[in-house]
Amino acid sequence: MAANSGSLLVNKLTAIVFVVVGFLILASGYRYGSPSTLVGGCLILAIGVILLILKIARRNSEMP
């Protein structure tokens, strides 16, 4: 159980980092009008959100 909670913590931190970095890239692409940067930022942001959703779903499925 301890190893599992450690990997979930890594997934949670990774997801938060993806969300923050994705938002910053998205904002940069919007500011400078770069469509490729906008798409890249959206993809990274979406990956972070999906990882957070999966973490919450896993936590809810483990509850009795």
N, C-alpha and C positions, 0 to 999 in steps of 0.2 A: 504494500500500500504506500509506503514512503517513497519508493522510486516512482510510482505512478503520480503522486502529488507533485513531485519535483518536475516531472515532464510536463504536467499541466501548467505549472508555474512558468516554465520556459515557453510553452505555447501562448500563455496569457501575455507575457512580456513581449514576445515576438509579435503578437497581434497588435498590441498597443504601439509598438515601434513602427509596424507597417502602417497603421492608421495615421500616426503623426507625420511620418516621412511622406506618405502618399498625399496627405493634405497639403504639406509644404510644396511638394512638386506640382500638385494641381494648382495651387495659388500662384506659383511662379509662372506656370504655363499660361494661366489666365492673364496675369499682369503683363507679360511680354508678347502675348498673342501667338503662342506656339502650339499648334494643334497636336503635334506628336507628344509634347510634354503634357498637355492636358489628358491625352489618352493614357499615357504612362502613369500619371498621377492617379487617374480613375482606377486603373487596374490594380495598382499597389494598395490604394484605399479599399477597394472591394475585397482583395485578399485578406487584409487585416480585419475587416468586418466579418467575413466568412469564418475566419479563425476564432473570433470572439463568439460568434453564434454557436459554432461547434463546441467550444469550451463550455458555454452555458448549457447546451443540450446534454453534454456528457455529465455535467454536475447534476442536472435535474434527473437524469436517468439513474444515477447512483443513489439518490435519496430514497429511503424506505417508504 
